[in-house]
Amino acid sequence: MTRGTGRDGSPGAPRSVDVARVAGVSQKTVSRVFNDEPYVSADVRRRVLDAAEQLGYRRNNAARALASGRTRSIGVVTLGTALYGPASLLMGVERVVRDTGYALRVVNTMEGDPAGLAGAVGSLLDQGVDGIVISEPIDEPGGEAEPLRVDVPVLVLGAPQPFAASTVLFGGRGADRMARAVVEHLLDLGHATVHHLAGPQRWYAAKDRLEGWRSALAAHGRDEPPVIEGDWSAASGYAAGRELAADPEVTAVFAANDDMAIGLIRALAEAGRRVPQDVSVVGFDDIPVAAYVTPPLTTVRQPFDTVAQEGLKRLVHAIDNPQAQALPASDPPVDLIVRASTQPPPPRTPPGRRRHSVSRSPGEVPPHRLPEKDPSTRR
C-alpha cells in the first residue's frame, strides 16, 4: 500500500494531496468529492474514491470539524430494549447514517430513568452532534412540562414529543393507518367486530395502534369491545388469550405486536378455540418467526428501513441547508401480510343450540398445541 510522508520524510498516513496525485486531479477536487459538493463528474468522483481506497486514505474529521464548526455526527436517542420494533428501527437508522458519511452516536434510555429523554439529549449535545434522532420514545409519567430546547435539527420517529429546536421533523407515525388496515381486513372477512389486545399505553406506538383500531370500528359503525392491555410479551398475550377464549362471541382479535399474538394463539388452542376456524388473529411487526408459527400469522410488516431512509434524508438536508425549507414528509406504506391465521367467522349458532368448538369431523387435524412450558416465562 502506498503511503504519504510526514514532515520529516518518514512514512506516514496518506493525505489528500496523495489521493489527488494518484487520481490525477487537484487537491481541491478531492475536497469537493469528499464534501459531496456538486459539479463533479461521475468519472472523476470514481477515480478519487478508487485512489482513496487504494491508499487507505481516511478523512481527518477532527480537522474538518475545527474548520467548519461541525462534527459530521448524528446522535440517536433510543429506548434500551430488545423488542423487535425499536431494535429494527435503530438498525435501519444505523445503516442509513453510515451511507450519509456521518458518524453515529447512540444513547439508550431506560424506562423509569429519572434523567430520561432530557438527559440523553443533553449528553448528545455535549458531544457536539450536528443533529439528533429521537427513536420510539415513551410517555413517562412526570415527564418534561415544557418542550426540550435544542439548538440543532431534530428528527422524531414514532412520537409527537415537543421540542423547541431550530428544525423539528416528524416521521414514522403510520401505525394508526396500519391498524385501520388490520381491522378493515377482518371486517371484510365478515367478522361483526374486532377485539384489541393493546400494547402498554405509555408507548406512543401502542397508542397509535389503539387509535387506528378504534377509528376503523367507528367508521364502520361497529361495537367497540373492551380493550385488554398487555406489555408486548408473549406471556401477556397468553394471559389475554385465556380471558378472551372464555367469551364465545370473540371471533377476531388484533394484537398490537406479534409476540403477544403468538401467546394469544397458544391460550386459544389450549381452550379449544381453533385459529382461524373459531377465532382469527392478526399481529403487528412481522417478526422473522411469524411466517413459521402454526398457523402462520397474518400481520403488518413495518417499513423500518424506509422510515429511517426518508427521515435521515430530511434530517441531513436540514443540517446541510439550515436556511432552506424542510423536505416534505410522506406516509409510510401499509403492508398487510395475509397468512393462515385469518378467515371468515364460523356460522352463528342458532338460538338454543350450543356450538362445541372442540368437536371435529373424522380425519380433521386437531388444534396445534405448542410444547408445554411455564406460561409466565417471557420470550
LINPEPE-V274684 format. One record per backbone hydrogen bond with DSSP energy under -1.0 kcal/mol. NH is the residue of the N-H (numbers start at 1). CO is the residue of the C=O. If there is no record, write none. Layout:
BEGIN
nh=NH co=CO
nh=NH co=CO
END
This chain:
BEGIN
nh=6 co=10
nh=9 co=6
nh=12 co=4
nh=19 co=15
nh=20 co=16
nh=21 co=17
nh=22 co=18
nh=23 co=19
nh=24 co=20
nh=25 co=20
nh=30 co=26
nh=31 co=27
nh=32 co=28
nh=33 co=29
nh=34 co=30
nh=35 co=31
nh=36 co=33
nh=37 co=32
nh=45 co=41
nh=46 co=42
nh=47 co=43
nh=48 co=44
nh=49 co=45
nh=50 co=46
nh=51 co=47
nh=52 co=48
nh=53 co=49
nh=54 co=50
nh=55 co=51
nh=56 co=52
nh=57 co=52
nh=61 co=59
nh=64 co=60
nh=65 co=61
nh=66 co=62
nh=67 co=63
nh=68 co=64
nh=69 co=65
nh=74 co=103
nh=75 co=131
nh=76 co=105
nh=77 co=133
nh=78 co=107
nh=80 co=109
nh=81 co=79
nh=87 co=83
nh=88 co=84
nh=89 co=85
nh=90 co=86
nh=91 co=87
nh=92 co=88
nh=93 co=89
nh=94 co=90
nh=95 co=91
nh=96 co=92
nh=97 co=93
nh=98 co=94
nh=99 co=95
nh=100 co=96
nh=101 co=98
nh=102 co=97
nh=103 co=72
nh=105 co=74
nh=107 co=76
nh=109 co=78
nh=113 co=110
nh=119 co=115
nh=120 co=116
nh=121 co=117
nh=122 co=118
nh=123 co=119
nh=124 co=120
nh=125 co=121
nh=126 co=122
nh=128 co=125
nh=129 co=124
nh=130 co=73
nh=132 co=153
nh=133 co=75
nh=134 co=155
nh=135 co=77
nh=136 co=157
nh=139 co=202
nh=140 co=138
nh=143 co=140
nh=148 co=162
nh=150 co=164
nh=154 co=167
nh=155 co=132
nh=156 co=169
nh=157 co=134
nh=158 co=171
nh=164 co=148
nh=169 co=154
nh=171 co=156
nh=174 co=172
nh=178 co=174
nh=179 co=175
nh=180 co=176
nh=181 co=177
nh=182 co=178
nh=183 co=179
nh=184 co=180
nh=185 co=181
nh=186 co=182
nh=187 co=183
nh=188 co=184
nh=189 co=185
nh=190 co=187
nh=191 co=186
nh=195 co=252
nh=197 co=254
nh=198 co=228
nh=203 co=200
nh=207 co=203
nh=208 co=204
nh=209 co=205
nh=210 co=206
nh=211 co=207
nh=212 co=208
nh=213 co=209
nh=214 co=210
nh=215 co=211
nh=216 co=212
nh=217 co=213
nh=218 co=214
nh=219 co=215
nh=220 co=216
nh=221 co=218
nh=222 co=217
nh=228 co=196
nh=230 co=198
nh=237 co=233
nh=238 co=234
nh=239 co=235
nh=240 co=236
nh=241 co=237
nh=242 co=238
nh=243 co=239
nh=244 co=240
nh=245 co=241
nh=247 co=244
nh=250 co=247
nh=253 co=280
nh=254 co=195
nh=255 co=282
nh=256 co=197
nh=258 co=284
nh=261 co=257
nh=262 co=258
nh=263 co=259
nh=264 co=260
nh=265 co=261
nh=266 co=262
nh=267 co=263
nh=268 co=264
nh=269 co=265
nh=270 co=266
nh=271 co=267
nh=272 co=269
nh=273 co=268
nh=278 co=274
nh=279 co=274
nh=280 co=251
nh=281 co=341
nh=282 co=253
nh=283 co=298
nh=285 co=300
nh=290 co=287
nh=292 co=289
nh=297 co=290
nh=299 co=337
nh=301 co=335
nh=304 co=302
nh=307 co=303
nh=308 co=304
nh=309 co=305
nh=310 co=306
nh=311 co=307
nh=312 co=308
nh=313 co=309
nh=314 co=310
nh=315 co=311
nh=316 co=312
nh=317 co=313
nh=318 co=314
nh=319 co=315
nh=320 co=316
nh=321 co=317
nh=324 co=321
nh=337 co=299
nh=353 co=350
nh=359 co=356
nh=364 co=361
nh=377 co=374
END
